[in-house]
């Protein structure tokens, strides 16, 4: 029996002149008057009971489902499965005293919910052994509204969590895992799977409160090659293996879907669990240097190609590629390999090899414009048909960023080449009628179904006339 049924029966016991249908109609009226977004069916029954002078304040010690949760419920018990669990964090109260808080997401057959574990409950030794999909019992918890109005389970000093081995109809993690192809805006608490598509990178930033933050960015694709951007807030490269192959399988536990500047995006947080197929140690890479672009800090950003025509973005933080020039064949032992993204640091080594005819030259891997496909990485040679233009674009967050664009063609077709922020400056240096070789372009869907090419940090524009 659900908690709402228990509440209704309790009211009917004290007001036998009422019928179940009359209570249901009054629930509807209460929600219409106050607003369904602010009042649950259970909350409406409490208000109806009060209208009749009946008090339903006695805690209901019943086992309930997540869909039956409502703000104000006390001493609830329920059986559920773990989706993910964040690290414990220390905060300060207004009086300066410290407290600990840890959040967990749980799910059952119908719903998901957030669980907050307070003070000593945030550091229970048994929590460290919990894994996604584990079946648990939450005992004597209470429910309060979160900032977004959703009911949140709270576990304080009088509450507890126990693992259980009982049989359950709650589906396993594998059963609720969704492919990225069917995602819709607004979905949350998802378990999704896909394949690595291109570069994985970390970023650091300052949030609106002036506090430093970090995030991990990547792209995933489905079996048909359709890609989607992923941002995992509060995560960094320590959350993933040092060796991740191109098109490695990925599963993310505890993410949501929102609309971004270029369509749907997947967002996670520090509680999101990342499962990636990957080796423990990087392996040597032999490739030809196609272009070298120095950064403002003096590091080299290198585009290279191997004997299978795989393109690699090499970030050199150790200055070990200073021995190289464009066209050289090198062997490097990276510290990290994420798909086609290679990181060189002080623990890496690089050496020049004799020329290897099995590794293509830049001229042998250039792509004709007519053969460019969405989400691919390309090198092209083309003539500029339209004078490059720069404009300022305002994002949804209110940030103003530079965008430069030019229209180019080869003997197969025409396409827009665009660059954001620092990459816009590369386009600004080009002129009408010039023939240019451009390396490291990323193809993305543009307006009216057109494909557009975007300059990356590894791109280089070389003028041919």
Helices and strands as residue ranges (DSSP letters): H 3-14, H 20-34, H 41-51, G 66-68, E 76-85, E 89-92, E 98-107, E 112-118, G 119-123, G 125-129, E 135-145, E 151-155, E 160-163, H 173-176, E 177-179, G 180-182, E 190-196, E 201-206, E 212-221, E 227-233, G 237-239, E 243-244, E 249-260, E 263-268, E 273-276, E 285-294, E 300-305, E 311-316, G 320-323, E 329-333, E 336-338, E 341-344, E 349-353, H 362-365, G 369-371, E 377-384, E 389-394, E 400-409, E 414-420, G 421-423, H 424-428, E 435-445, G 447-449, E 451-454, E 460-463
